[in-house]
C-alpha cells in the first residue's frame, strides 16, 4: 500500500467496521439507484459468476463443499 495510507491492520479494521455498520450495503444500494435512475440498469437479464478457483500451495479444500 502507498505510504500515505495507514497500516494494513488499521485499514482492515475500518473495512470490517464499515461492513458491520452496513456502510457497504448503503453504497451499493445508492449506486444501484443512481444507475437505475439513469436508465443504465437492465433488470430483465441477470448473470452470476459461479466459477471457482483452486487454492494455491497445497491448501486443503473448503468445508463448504465437503472437502477437508
CHARMM-style PDB file with segment names, atoms N, HN, CA, C and O in Angstrom:
ATOM      1  N   UNK     1       0.838  -1.183   0.000  1.00  0.00      PROA
ATOM      2  CA  UNK     1       0.000   0.000   0.000  1.00  0.00      PROA
ATOM      3  C   UNK     1       0.882   1.245   0.000  1.00  0.00      PROA
ATOM      4  O   UNK     1       1.993   1.230   0.531  1.00  0.00      PROA
ATOM      5  N   UNK     2       0.382   2.311  -0.595  1.00  0.00      PROA
ATOM      6  HN  UNK     2      -0.521   2.323  -1.026  1.00  0.00      PROA
ATOM      7  CA  UNK     2       1.149   3.549  -0.565  1.00  0.00      PROA
ATOM      8  C   UNK     2       1.405   4.012   0.869  1.00  0.00      PROA
ATOM      9  O   UNK     2       0.609   3.745   1.769  1.00  0.00      PROA
ATOM     10  N   UNK     3       2.516   4.705   1.068  1.00  0.00      PROA
ATOM     11  HN  UNK     3       3.163   4.922   0.336  1.00  0.00      PROA
ATOM     12  CA  UNK     3       2.921   5.124   2.414  1.00  0.00      PROA
ATOM     13  C   UNK     3       1.922   6.072   3.068  1.00  0.00      PROA
ATOM     14  O   UNK     3       1.852   6.131   4.296  1.00  0.00      PROA
ATOM     15  N   UNK     4       1.139   6.824   2.270  1.00  0.00      PROA
ATOM     16  HN  UNK     4       1.195   6.776   1.273  1.00  0.00      PROA
ATOM     17  CA  UNK     4       0.222   7.786   2.868  1.00  0.00      PROA
ATOM     18  C   UNK     4      -1.027   7.125   3.444  1.00  0.00      PROA
ATOM     19  O   UNK     4      -1.835   7.804   4.078  1.00  0.00      PROA
ATOM     20  N   UNK     5      -1.207   5.818   3.240  1.00  0.00      PROA
ATOM     21  HN  UNK     5      -0.550   5.267   2.725  1.00  0.00      PROA
ATOM     22  CA  UNK     5      -2.310   5.094   3.869  1.00  0.00      PROA
ATOM     23  C   UNK     5      -1.880   4.637   5.261  1.00  0.00      PROA
ATOM     24  O   UNK     5      -0.690   4.451   5.515  1.00  0.00      PROA
ATOM     25  N   UNK     6      -2.849   4.457   6.162  1.00  0.00      PROA
ATOM     26  HN  UNK     6      -3.815   4.608   5.955  1.00  0.00      PROA
ATOM     27  CA  UNK     6      -2.488   3.917   7.483  1.00  0.00      PROA
ATOM     28  C   UNK     6      -2.034   2.459   7.353  1.00  0.00      PROA
ATOM     29  O   UNK     6      -2.159   1.866   6.282  1.00  0.00      PROA
ATOM     30  N   UNK     7      -1.514   1.886   8.426  1.00  0.00      PROA
ATOM     31  HN  UNK     7      -1.413   2.368   9.297  1.00  0.00      PROA
ATOM     32  CA  UNK     7      -1.080   0.480   8.386  1.00  0.00      PROA
ATOM     33  C   UNK     7      -2.214  -0.449   7.938  1.00  0.00      PROA
ATOM     34  O   UNK     7      -3.394  -0.139   8.104  1.00  0.00      PROA
ATOM     35  N   UNK     8      -1.830  -1.583   7.372  1.00  0.00      PROA
ATOM     36  HN  UNK     8      -0.872  -1.835   7.237  1.00  0.00      PROA
ATOM     37  CA  UNK     8      -2.798  -2.548   6.862  1.00  0.00      PROA
ATOM     38  C   UNK     8      -3.818  -2.981   7.893  1.00  0.00      PROA
ATOM     39  O   UNK     8      -4.990  -3.160   7.561  1.00  0.00      PROA
ATOM     40  N   UNK     9      -3.400  -3.154   9.138  1.00  0.00      PROA
ATOM     41  HN  UNK     9      -2.449  -3.009   9.408  1.00  0.00      PROA
ATOM     42  CA  UNK     9      -4.317  -3.587  10.196  1.00  0.00      PROA
ATOM     43  C   UNK     9      -5.391  -2.527  10.422  1.00  0.00      PROA
ATOM     44  O   UNK     9      -6.557  -2.858  10.637  1.00  0.00      PROA
ATOM     45  N   UNK    10      -5.003  -1.264  10.375  1.00  0.00      PROA
ATOM     46  HN  UNK    10      -4.055  -0.996  10.200  1.00  0.00      PROA
ATOM     47  CA  UNK    10      -5.965  -0.176  10.550  1.00  0.00      PROA
ATOM     48  C   UNK    10      -6.975  -0.167   9.408  1.00  0.00      PROA
ATOM     49  O   UNK    10      -8.175  -0.010   9.632  1.00  0.00      PROA
ATOM     50  N   UNK    11      -6.481  -0.336   8.180  1.00  0.00      PROA
ATOM     51  HN  UNK    11      -5.506  -0.464   7.998  1.00  0.00      PROA
ATOM     52  CA  UNK    11      -7.378  -0.380   7.016  1.00  0.00      PROA
ATOM     53  C   UNK    11      -8.354  -1.540   7.144  1.00  0.00      PROA
ATOM     54  O   UNK    11      -9.553  -1.376   6.918  1.00  0.00      PROA
ATOM     55  N   UNK    12      -7.843  -2.714   7.507  1.00  0.00      PROA
ATOM     56  HN  UNK    12      -6.869  -2.848   7.691  1.00  0.00      PROA
ATOM     57  CA  UNK    12      -8.695  -3.894   7.664  1.00  0.00      PROA
ATOM     58  C   UNK    12      -9.763  -3.648   8.721  1.00  0.00      PROA
ATOM     59  O   UNK    12     -10.928  -3.997   8.528  1.00  0.00      PROA
ATOM     60  N   UNK    13      -9.362  -3.041   9.847  1.00  0.00      PROA
ATOM     61  HN  UNK    13      -8.416  -2.757  10.004  1.00  0.00      PROA
ATOM     62  CA  UNK    13     -10.306  -2.779  10.936  1.00  0.00      PROA
ATOM     63  C   UNK    13     -11.410  -1.819  10.485  1.00  0.00      PROA
ATOM     64  O   UNK    13     -12.575  -1.998  10.840  1.00  0.00      PROA
ATOM     65  N   UNK    14     -11.041  -0.804   9.705  1.00  0.00      PROA
ATOM     66  HN  UNK    14     -10.095  -0.658   9.417  1.00  0.00      PROA
ATOM     67  CA  UNK    14     -12.043   0.143   9.218  1.00  0.00      PROA
ATOM     68  C   UNK    14     -12.999  -0.520   8.229  1.00  0.00      PROA
ATOM     69  O   UNK    14     -14.206  -0.288   8.281  1.00  0.00      PROA
ATOM     70  N   UNK    15     -12.464  -1.340   7.334  1.00  0.00      PROA
ATOM     71  HN  UNK    15     -11.483  -1.529   7.292  1.00  0.00      PROA
ATOM     72  CA  UNK    15     -13.318  -2.047   6.376  1.00  0.00      PROA
ATOM     73  C   UNK    15     -14.290  -2.955   7.113  1.00  0.00      PROA
ATOM     74  O   UNK    15     -15.470  -3.015   6.768  1.00  0.00      PROA
ATOM     75  N   UNK    16     -13.802  -3.661   8.125  1.00  0.00      PROA
ATOM     76  HN  UNK    16     -12.843  -3.612   8.405  1.00  0.00      PROA
ATOM     77  CA  UNK    16     -14.650  -4.549   8.931  1.00  0.00      PROA
ATOM     78  C   UNK    16     -15.733  -3.746   9.655  1.00  0.00      PROA
ATOM     79  O   UNK    16     -16.890  -4.161   9.706  1.00  0.00      PROA
ATOM     80  N   UNK    17     -15.351  -2.597  10.212  1.00  0.00      PROA
ATOM     81  HN  UNK    17     -14.411  -2.259  10.170  1.00  0.00      PROA
ATOM     82  CA  UNK    17     -16.318  -1.747  10.911  1.00  0.00      PROA
ATOM     83  C   UNK    17     -17.391  -1.235   9.942  1.00  0.00      PROA
ATOM     84  O   UNK    17     -18.577  -1.225  10.273  1.00  0.00      PROA
ATOM     85  N   UNK    18     -16.969  -0.808   8.742  1.00  0.00      PROA
ATOM     86  HN  UNK    18     -16.006  -0.815   8.473  1.00  0.00      PROA
ATOM     87  CA  UNK    18     -17.929  -0.338   7.738  1.00  0.00      PROA
ATOM     88  C   UNK    18     -18.904  -1.452   7.370  1.00  0.00      PROA
ATOM     89  O   UNK    18     -20.094  -1.206   7.176  1.00  0.00      PROA
ATOM     90  N   UNK    19     -18.390  -2.682   7.277  1.00  0.00      PROA
ATOM     91  HN  UNK    19     -17.423  -2.882   7.435  1.00  0.00      PROA
ATOM     92  CA  UNK    19     -19.250  -3.818   6.954  1.00  0.00      PROA
ATOM     93  C   UNK    19     -20.281  -4.039   8.060  1.00  0.00      PROA
ATOM     94  O   UNK    19     -21.465  -4.228   7.783  1.00  0.00      PROA
ATOM     95  N   UNK    20     -19.829  -4.013   9.304  1.00  0.00      PROA
ATOM     96  HN  UNK    20     -18.867  -3.859   9.530  1.00  0.00      PROA
ATOM     97  CA  UNK    20     -20.736  -4.235  10.441  1.00  0.00      PROA
ATOM     98  C   UNK    20     -21.796  -3.134  10.542  1.00  0.00      PROA
ATOM     99  O   UNK    20     -22.918  -3.391  10.978  1.00  0.00      PROA
ATOM    100  N   UNK    21     -21.445  -1.917  10.143  1.00  0.00      PROA
ATOM    101  HN  UNK    21     -20.533  -1.708   9.788  1.00  0.00      PROA
ATOM    102  CA  UNK    21     -22.384  -0.793  10.194  1.00  0.00      PROA
ATOM    103  C   UNK    21     -23.308  -0.736   8.979  1.00  0.00      PROA
ATOM    104  O   UNK    21     -24.239   0.069   8.943  1.00  0.00      PROA
ATOM    105  N   UNK    22     -23.053  -1.589   7.981  1.00  0.00      PROA
ATOM    106  HN  UNK    22     -22.297  -2.243   8.010  1.00  0.00      PROA
ATOM    107  CA  UNK    22     -23.887  -1.609   6.784  1.00  0.00      PROA
ATOM    108  C   UNK    22     -23.520  -0.548   5.760  1.00  0.00      PROA
ATOM    109  O   UNK    22     -24.291  -0.277   4.840  1.00  0.00      PROA
ATOM    110  N   UNK    23     -22.331   0.061   5.917  1.00  0.00      PROA
ATOM    111  HN  UNK    23     -21.705  -0.160   6.665  1.00  0.00      PROA
ATOM    112  CA  UNK    23     -21.920   1.132   5.007  1.00  0.00      PROA
ATOM    113  C   UNK    23     -21.809   0.621   3.573  1.00  0.00      PROA
ATOM    114  O   UNK    23     -22.256   1.289   2.641  1.00  0.00      PROA
ATOM    115  N   UNK    24     -21.212  -0.566   3.388  1.00  0.00      PROA
ATOM    116  HN  UNK    24     -20.849  -1.109   4.145  1.00  0.00      PROA
ATOM    117  CA  UNK    24     -21.040  -1.099   2.026  1.00  0.00      PROA
ATOM    118  C   UNK    24     -22.397  -1.366   1.377  1.00  0.00      PROA
ATOM    119  O   UNK    24     -22.575  -1.099   0.189  1.00  0.00      PROA
ATOM    120  N   UNK    25     -23.349  -1.887   2.141  1.00  0.00      PROA
ATOM    121  HN  UNK    25     -23.204  -2.104   3.107  1.00  0.00      PROA
ATOM    122  CA  UNK    25     -24.696  -2.126   1.608  1.00  0.00      PROA
ATOM    123  C   UNK    25     -25.336  -0.816   1.154  1.00  0.00      PROA
ATOM    124  O   UNK    25     -25.981  -0.757   0.108  1.00  0.00      PROA
ATOM    125  N   UNK    26     -25.149   0.239   1.959  1.00  0.00      PROA
ATOM    126  HN  UNK    26     -24.625   0.191   2.810  1.00  0.00      PROA
ATOM    127  CA  UNK    26     -25.698   1.550   1.597  1.00  0.00      PROA
ATOM    128  C   UNK    26     -25.065   2.078   0.314  1.00  0.00      PROA
ATOM    129  O   UNK    26     -25.755   2.631  -0.541  1.00  0.00      PROA
ATOM    130  N   UNK    27     -23.752   1.906   0.181  1.00  0.00      PROA
ATOM    131  HN  UNK    27     -23.191   1.456   0.876  1.00  0.00      PROA
ATOM    132  CA  UNK    27     -23.050   2.379  -1.013  1.00  0.00      PROA
ATOM    133  C   UNK    27     -23.553   1.644  -2.250  1.00  0.00      PROA
ATOM    134  O   UNK    27     -23.853   2.270  -3.267  1.00  0.00      PROA
ATOM    135  N   UNK    28     -23.647   0.313  -2.167  1.00  0.00      PROA
ATOM    136  HN  UNK    28     -23.403  -0.196  -1.341  1.00  0.00      PROA
ATOM    137  CA  UNK    28     -24.119  -0.482  -3.304  1.00  0.00      PROA
ATOM    138  C   UNK    28     -25.550  -0.099  -3.656  1.00  0.00      PROA
ATOM    139  O   UNK    28     -25.877   0.061  -4.832  1.00  0.00      PROA
ATOM    140  N   UNK    29     -26.405   0.048  -2.651  1.00  0.00      PROA
ATOM    141  HN  UNK    29     -26.140  -0.082  -1.695  1.00  0.00      PROA
ATOM    142  CA  UNK    29     -27.807   0.423  -2.884  1.00  0.00      PROA
ATOM    143  C   UNK    29     -27.895   1.787  -3.569  1.00  0.00      PROA
ATOM    144  O   UNK    29     -28.653   1.950  -4.525  1.00  0.00      PROA
ATOM    145  N   UNK    30     -27.127   2.767  -3.088  1.00  0.00      PROA
ATOM    146  HN  UNK    30     -26.512   2.634  -2.311  1.00  0.00      PROA
ATOM    147  CA  UNK    30     -27.133   4.104  -3.697  1.00  0.00      PROA
ATOM    148  C   UNK    30     -26.658   4.063  -5.143  1.00  0.00      PROA
ATOM    149  O   UNK    30     -27.241   4.710  -6.013  1.00  0.00      PROA
ATOM    150  N   UNK    31     -25.587   3.291  -5.399  1.00  0.00      PROA
ATOM    151  HN  UNK    31     -25.114   2.765  -4.692  1.00  0.00      PROA
ATOM    152  CA  UNK    31     -25.086   3.172  -6.771  1.00  0.00      PROA
ATOM    153  C   UNK    31     -26.118   2.519  -7.681  1.00  0.00      PROA
ATOM    154  O   UNK    31     -26.307   2.948  -8.820  1.00  0.00      PROA
ATOM    155  N   UNK    32     -26.783   1.487  -7.182  1.00  0.00      PROA
ATOM    156  HN  UNK    32     -26.630   1.139  -6.257  1.00  0.00      PROA
ATOM    157  CA  UNK    32     -27.812   0.824  -7.976  1.00  0.00      PROA
ATOM    158  C   UNK    32     -28.940   1.779  -8.322  1.00  0.00      PROA
ATOM    159  O   UNK    32     -29.414   1.794  -9.458  1.00  0.00      PROA
ATOM    160  N   UNK    33     -29.374   2.577  -7.356  1.00  0.00      PROA
ATOM    161  HN  UNK    33     -28.989   2.565  -6.433  1.00  0.00      PROA
ATOM    162  CA  UNK    33     -30.453   3.540  -7.614  1.00  0.00      PROA
ATOM    163  C   UNK    33     -30.019   4.598  -8.625  1.00  0.00      PROA
ATOM    164  O   UNK    33     -30.800   4.970  -9.501  1.00  0.00      PROA
ATOM    165  N   UNK    34     -28.784   5.085  -8.514  1.00  0.00      PROA
ATOM    166  HN  UNK    34     -28.150   4.783  -7.803  1.00  0.00      PROA
ATOM    167  CA  UNK    34     -28.301   6.095  -9.459  1.00  0.00      PROA
ATOM    168  C   UNK    34     -28.251   5.544 -10.878  1.00  0.00      PROA
ATOM    169  O   UNK    34     -28.671   6.206 -11.827  1.00  0.00      PROA
ATOM    170  N   UNK    35     -27.730   4.318 -11.016  1.00  0.00      PROA
ATOM    171  HN  UNK    35     -27.389   3.780 -10.245  1.00  0.00      PROA
ATOM    172  CA  UNK    35     -27.634   3.700 -12.339  1.00  0.00      PROA
ATOM    173  C   UNK    35     -29.033   3.411 -12.885  1.00  0.00      PROA
ATOM    174  O   UNK    35     -29.279   3.594 -14.077  1.00  0.00      PROA
ATOM    175  N   UNK    36     -29.941   2.967 -12.034  1.00  0.00      PROA
ATOM    176  HN  UNK    36     -29.741   2.819 -11.065  1.00  0.00      PROA
ATOM    177  CA  UNK    36     -31.315   2.706 -12.448  1.00  0.00      PROA
ATOM    178  C   UNK    36     -31.997   4.000 -12.902  1.00  0.00      PROA
ATOM    179  O   UNK    36     -32.687   4.019 -13.922  1.00  0.00      PROA
ATOM    180  N   UNK    37     -31.800   5.082 -12.136  1.00  0.00      PROA
ATOM    181  HN  UNK    37     -31.241   5.067 -11.308  1.00  0.00      PROA
ATOM    182  CA  UNK    37     -32.382   6.378 -12.497  1.00  0.00      PROA
ATOM    183  C   UNK    37     -31.857   6.885 -13.839  1.00  0.00      PROA
ATOM    184  O   UNK    37     -32.575   7.577 -14.561  1.00  0.00      PROA
ATOM    185  N   UNK    38     -30.615   6.549 -14.179  1.00  0.00      PROA
ATOM    186  HN  UNK    38     -30.032   5.986 -13.593  1.00  0.00      PROA
ATOM    187  CA  UNK    38     -30.035   6.958 -15.459  1.00  0.00      PROA
ATOM    188  C   UNK    38     -30.495   6.064 -16.609  1.00  0.00      PROA
ATOM    189  O   UNK    38     -30.186   6.327 -17.771  1.00  0.00      PROA
ATOM    190  N   UNK    39     -31.240   5.000 -16.275  1.00  0.00      PROA
ATOM    191  HN  UNK    39     -31.492   4.786 -15.331  1.00  0.00      PROA
ATOM    192  CA  UNK    39     -31.698   4.075 -17.299  1.00  0.00      PROA
ATOM    193  C   UNK    39     -30.607   3.148 -17.800  1.00  0.00      PROA
ATOM    194  O   UNK    39     -30.704   2.601 -18.898  1.00  0.00      PROA
ATOM    195  N   UNK    40     -29.564   2.971 -16.993  1.00  0.00      PROA
ATOM    196  HN  UNK    40     -29.485   3.415 -16.100  1.00  0.00      PROA
ATOM    197  CA  UNK    40     -28.416   2.143 -17.389  1.00  0.00      PROA
ATOM    198  C   UNK    40     -28.411   0.771 -16.740  1.00  0.00      PROA
ATOM    199  O   UNK    40     -27.472   0.000 -16.933  1.00  0.00      PROA
ATOM    200  N   UNK    41     -29.448   0.456 -15.974  1.00  0.00      PROA
ATOM    201  HN  UNK    41     -30.211   1.083 -15.817  1.00  0.00      PROA
ATOM    202  CA  UNK    41     -29.509  -0.839 -15.298  1.00  0.00      PROA
ATOM    203  C   UNK    41     -30.652  -1.653 -15.891  1.00  0.00      PROA
ATOM    204  O   UNK    41     -31.810  -1.239 -15.848  1.00  0.00      PROA
ATOM    205  N   UNK    42     -30.315  -2.806 -16.441  1.00  0.00      PROA
ATOM    206  HN  UNK    42     -29.374  -3.142 -16.476  1.00  0.00      PROA
ATOM    207  CA  UNK    42     -31.301  -3.691 -17.056  1.00  0.00      PROA
ATOM    208  C   UNK    42     -31.665  -4.768 -16.040  1.00  0.00      PROA
ATOM    209  O   UNK    42     -30.852  -5.643 -15.742  1.00  0.00      PROA
ATOM    210  N   UNK    43     -32.879  -4.706 -15.511  1.00  0.00      PROA
ATOM    211  HN  UNK    43     -33.539  -3.995 -15.753  1.00  0.00      PROA
ATOM    212  CA  UNK    43     -33.305  -5.678 -14.510  1.00  0.00      PROA
ATOM    213  C   UNK    43     -33.944  -6.920 -15.126  1.00  0.00      PROA
ATOM    214  O   UNK    43     -34.413  -7.799 -14.403  1.00  0.00      PROA
ATOM    215  N   UNK    44     -33.964  -6.997 -16.459  1.00  0.00      PROA
ATOM    216  HN  UNK    44     -33.583  -6.283 -17.047  1.00  0.00      PROA
ATOM    217  CA  UNK    44     -34.549  -8.148 -17.141  1.00  0.00      PROA
ATOM    218  C   UNK    44     -33.562  -9.311 -17.151  1.00  0.00      PROA
ATOM    219  O   UNK    44     -33.947 -10.451 -16.890  1.00  0.00      PROA
ATOM    220  N   UNK    45     -32.316  -9.039 -17.445  1.00  0.00      PROA
ATOM    221  HN  UNK    45     -32.004  -8.113 -17.657  1.00  0.00      PROA
ATOM    222  CA  UNK    45     -31.291 -10.081 -17.518  1.00  0.00      PROA
ATOM    223  C   UNK    45     -30.347  -9.972 -16.331  1.00  0.00      PROA
ATOM    224  O   UNK    45     -29.972  -8.871 -15.927  1.00  0.00      PROA
ATOM    225  N   UNK    46     -29.972 -11.092 -15.784  1.00  0.00      PROA
ATOM    226  HN  UNK    46     -30.277 -11.986 -16.112  1.00  0.00      PROA
ATOM    227  CA  UNK    46     -29.013 -11.097 -14.694  1.00  0.00      PROA
ATOM    228  C   UNK    46     -28.085 -12.293 -14.830  1.00  0.00      PROA
ATOM    229  O   UNK    46     -28.496 -13.364 -15.275  1.00  0.00      PROA
ATOM    230  N   UNK    47     -26.856 -12.103 -14.449  1.00  0.00      PROA
ATOM    231  HN  UNK    47     -26.523 -11.232 -14.088  1.00  0.00      PROA
ATOM    232  CA  UNK    47     -25.853 -13.161 -14.567  1.00  0.00      PROA
ATOM    233  C   UNK    47     -25.080 -13.276 -13.263  1.00  0.00      PROA
ATOM    234  O   UNK    47     -24.786 -12.276 -12.608  1.00  0.00      PROA
ATOM    235  N   UNK    48     -24.765 -14.486 -12.906  1.00  0.00      PROA
ATOM    236  HN  UNK    48     -25.005 -15.298 -13.438  1.00  0.00      PROA
ATOM    237  CA  UNK    48     -23.965 -14.742 -11.714  1.00  0.00      PROA
ATOM    238  C   UNK    48     -22.761 -15.564 -12.142  1.00  0.00      PROA
ATOM    239  O   UNK    48     -22.889 -16.549 -12.870  1.00  0.00      PROA
ATOM    240  N   UNK    49     -21.597 -15.146 -11.682  1.00  0.00      PROA
ATOM    241  HN  UNK    49     -21.492 -14.346 -11.091  1.00  0.00      PROA
ATOM    242  CA  UNK    49     -20.375 -15.874 -11.996  1.00  0.00      PROA
ATOM    243  C   UNK    49     -20.171 -16.936 -10.923  1.00  0.00      PROA
ATOM    244  O   UNK    49     -19.892 -16.608  -9.769  1.00  0.00      PROA
ATOM    245  N   UNK    50     -20.304 -18.175 -11.285  1.00  0.00      PROA
ATOM    246  HN  UNK    50     -20.530 -18.442 -12.222  1.00  0.00      PROA
ATOM    247  CA  UNK    50     -20.167 -19.262 -10.325  1.00  0.00      PROA
ATOM    248  C   UNK    50     -18.841 -19.990 -10.433  1.00  0.00      PROA
ATOM    249  O   UNK    50     -18.711 -21.118  -9.957  1.00  0.00      PROA
ATOM    250  N   UNK    51     -17.855 -19.357 -11.052  1.00  0.00      PROA
ATOM    251  HN  UNK    51     -17.960 -18.441 -11.439  1.00  0.00      PROA
ATOM    252  CA  UNK    51     -16.568 -20.029 -11.215  1.00  0.00      PROA
ATOM    253  C   UNK    51     -15.842 -20.104  -9.878  1.00  0.00      PROA
ATOM    254  O   UNK    51     -15.981 -19.225  -9.027  1.00  0.00      PROA
ATOM    255  N   UNK    52     -15.083 -21.149  -9.713  1.00  0.00      PROA
ATOM    256  HN  UNK    52     -14.970 -21.863 -10.403  1.00  0.00      PROA
ATOM    257  CA  UNK    52     -14.299 -21.353  -8.501  1.00  0.00      PROA
ATOM    258  C   UNK    52     -12.841 -21.514  -8.880  1.00  0.00      PROA
ATOM    259  O   UNK    52     -12.521 -22.104  -9.912  1.00  0.00      PROA
ATOM    260  N   UNK    53     -11.970 -20.997  -8.054  1.00  0.00      PROA
ATOM    261  HN  UNK    53     -12.230 -20.518  -7.216  1.00  0.00      PROA
ATOM    262  CA  UNK    53     -10.530 -21.142  -8.294  1.00  0.00      PROA
ATOM    263  C   UNK    53      -9.958 -22.081  -7.243  1.00  0.00      PROA
ATOM    264  O   UNK    53     -10.346 -22.041  -6.075  1.00  0.00      PROA
ATOM    265  N   UNK    54      -9.033 -22.924  -7.674  1.00  0.00      PROA
ATOM    266  HN  UNK    54      -8.717 -22.957  -8.623  1.00  0.00      PROA
ATOM    267  CA  UNK    54      -8.386 -23.828  -6.731  1.00  0.00      PROA
ATOM    268  C   UNK    54      -7.444 -23.049  -5.828  1.00  0.00      PROA
ATOM    269  O   UNK    54      -6.873 -22.035  -6.231  1.00  0.00      PROA
ATOM    270  N   UNK    55      -7.290 -23.535  -4.599  1.00  0.00      PROA
ATOM    271  HN  UNK    55      -7.754 -24.358  -4.272  1.00  0.00      PROA
ATOM    272  CA  UNK    55      -6.360 -22.886  -3.685  1.00  0.00      PROA
ATOM    273  C   UNK    55      -4.923 -23.206  -4.081  1.00  0.00      PROA
ATOM    274  O   UNK    55      -4.662 -24.218  -4.732  1.00  0.00      PROA
ATOM    275  N   UNK    56      -4.023 -22.364  -3.697  1.00  0.00      PROA
ATOM    276  HN  UNK    56      -4.236 -21.542  -3.169  1.00  0.00      PROA
ATOM    277  CA  UNK    56      -2.623 -22.488  -4.079  1.00  0.00      PROA
ATOM    278  C   UNK    56      -1.804 -23.132  -2.966  1.00  0.00      PROA
ATOM    279  O   UNK    56      -2.252 -23.237  -1.824  1.00  0.00      PROA
ATOM    280  N   UNK    57      -0.632 -23.548  -3.313  1.00  0.00      PROA
ATOM    281  HN  UNK    57      -0.269 -23.462  -4.241  1.00  0.00      PROA
ATOM    282  CA  UNK    57       0.363 -24.083  -2.382  1.00  0.00      PROA
ATOM    283  C   UNK    57      -0.150 -25.258  -1.565  1.00  0.00      PROA
ATOM    284  O   UNK    57       0.232 -25.417  -0.406  1.00  0.00      PROA
ATOM    285  N   UNK    58      -1.001 -26.075  -2.146  1.00  0.00      PROA
ATOM    286  HN  UNK    58      -1.311 -25.947  -3.088  1.00  0.00      PROA
ATOM    287  CA  UNK    58      -1.438 -27.293  -1.482  1.00  0.00      PROA
ATOM    288  C   UNK    58      -2.397 -27.094  -0.327  1.00  0.00      PROA
ATOM    289  O   UNK    58      -2.509 -27.968   0.532  1.00  0.00      PROA
ATOM    290  N   UNK    59      -3.091 -25.969  -0.282  1.00  0.00      PROA
ATOM    291  HN  UNK    59      -3.000 -25.259  -0.980  1.00  0.00      PROA
ATOM    292  CA  UNK    59      -4.046 -25.726   0.801  1.00  0.00      PROA
ATOM    293  C   UNK    59      -5.177 -26.741   0.734  1.00  0.00      PROA
ATOM    294  O   UNK    59      -5.538 -27.207  -0.346  1.00  0.00      PROA
ATOM    295  N   UNK    60      -5.729 -27.079   1.877  1.00  0.00      PROA
ATOM    296  HN  UNK    60      -5.436 -26.700   2.755  1.00  0.00      PROA
ATOM    297  CA  UNK    60      -6.833 -28.031   1.927  1.00  0.00      PROA
ATOM    298  C   UNK    60      -8.094 -27.418   1.350  1.00  0.00      PROA
ATOM    299  O   UNK    60      -8.221 -26.195   1.287  1.00  0.00      PROA
ATOM    300  N   UNK    61      -9.030 -28.261   0.927  1.00  0.00      PROA
ATOM    301  HN  UNK    61      -8.927 -29.255   0.978  1.00  0.00      PROA
ATOM    302  CA  UNK    61     -10.278 -27.796   0.340  1.00  0.00      PROA
ATOM    303  C   UNK    61     -11.208 -27.140   1.344  1.00  0.00      PROA
ATOM    304  O   UNK    61     -10.968 -27.179   2.550  1.00  0.00      PROA
ATOM    305  N   UNK    62     -12.247 -26.551   0.845  1.00  0.00      PROA
ATOM    306  HN  UNK    62     -12.442 -26.519  -0.135  1.00  0.00      PROA
ATOM    307  CA  UNK    62     -13.204 -25.834   1.661  1.00  0.00      PROA
ATOM    308  C   UNK    62     -14.186 -26.801   2.317  1.00  0.00      PROA
ATOM    309  O   UNK    62     -14.602 -27.776   1.692  1.00  0.00      PROA
ATOM    310  N   UNK    63     -14.556 -26.543   3.556  1.00  0.00      PROA
ATOM    311  HN  UNK    63     -14.218 -25.750   4.064  1.00  0.00      PROA
ATOM    312  CA  UNK    63     -15.565 -27.336   4.254  1.00  0.00      PROA
ATOM    313  C   UNK    63     -16.934 -27.143   3.585  1.00  0.00      PROA
ATOM    314  O   UNK    63     -17.797 -28.018   3.649  1.00  0.00      PROA
ATOM    315  N   UNK    64     -17.113 -25.991   2.946  1.00  0.00      PROA
ATOM    316  HN  UNK    64     -16.411 -25.280   2.893  1.00  0.00      PROA
ATOM    317  CA  UNK    64     -18.388 -25.689   2.293  1.00  0.00      PROA
ATOM    318  C   UNK    64     -18.759 -26.753   1.280  1.00  0.00      PROA
ATOM    319  O   UNK    64     -19.937 -27.073   1.122  1.00  0.00      PROA
ATOM    320  N   UNK    65     -17.784 -27.300   0.601  1.00  0.00      PROA
ATOM    321  HN  UNK    65     -16.827 -27.040   0.729  1.00  0.00      PROA
ATOM    322  CA  UNK    65     -18.044 -28.289  -0.435  1.00  0.00      PROA
ATOM    323  C   UNK    65     -17.708 -29.704   0.035  1.00  0.00      PROA
ATOM    324  O   UNK    65     -17.575 -30.616  -0.781  1.00  0.00      PROA
ATOM    325  N   UNK    66     -17.572 -29.884   1.335  1.00  0.00      PROA
ATOM    326  HN  UNK    66     -17.680 -29.143   1.998  1.00  0.00      PROA
ATOM    327  CA  UNK    66     -17.337 -31.202   1.887  1.00  0.00      PROA
ATOM    328  C   UNK    66     -15.918 -31.718   1.738  1.00  0.00      PROA
ATOM    329  O   UNK    66     -15.662 -32.903   1.950  1.00  0.00      PROA
ATOM    330  N   UNK    67     -14.993 -30.838   1.377  1.00  0.00      PROA
ATOM    331  HN  UNK    67     -15.201 -29.875   1.205  1.00  0.00      PROA
ATOM    332  CA  UNK    67     -13.598 -31.253   1.239  1.00  0.00      PROA
ATOM    333  C   UNK    67     -12.818 -30.736   2.438  1.00  0.00      PROA
ATOM    334  O   UNK    67     -12.966 -29.578   2.827  1.00  0.00      PROA
ATOM    335  N   UNK    68     -11.993 -31.588   3.022  1.00  0.00      PROA
ATOM    336  HN  UNK    68     -11.873 -32.529   2.706  1.00  0.00      PROA
ATOM    337  CA  UNK    68     -11.157 -31.154   4.137  1.00  0.00      PROA
ATOM    338  C   UNK    68      -9.800 -31.799   4.023  1.00  0.00      PROA
ATOM    339  OT1 UNK    68      -8.934 -31.568   4.866  1.00  0.00      PROA
TER     340      UNK     68
END
